[in-house]
Amino acid sequence: MTDPLGLIGASGLTSQPSAPATGPEGTSPSFKDALLRNIDEINKLQQDAAKAAEDMQTGKGSFESMLIATNKADMAFKMMQAVRNQVIRAYEEVQQMRV
């Protein structure tokens, strides 16, 4: 199983390797950079799914290609939602801490 958000160390969903974003130390990407890069990838997957659905309706594409593109976009979006929910939970926990 691939990691659509690239947070586990997988190479990503696209067939082209994306240039790794580096943080201020130059060693690893910051959370913000990784999140923004993966949001762009998810947006591209959703655009690809919409194009595949349009192609199927016009007779240029197959049902299978549309189904695969749609499932990839759906899974990536659900993964992004899960990350967002975890970040929100962590933020709420930090808010409740007493100083």
Secondary structure as GFF3:
##gff-version 3
##sequence-region A 1 99
A	DSSP	alpha_helix	31	58	.	.	.	ID=ss1
A	DSSP	alpha_helix	63	96	.	.	.	ID=ss2
###
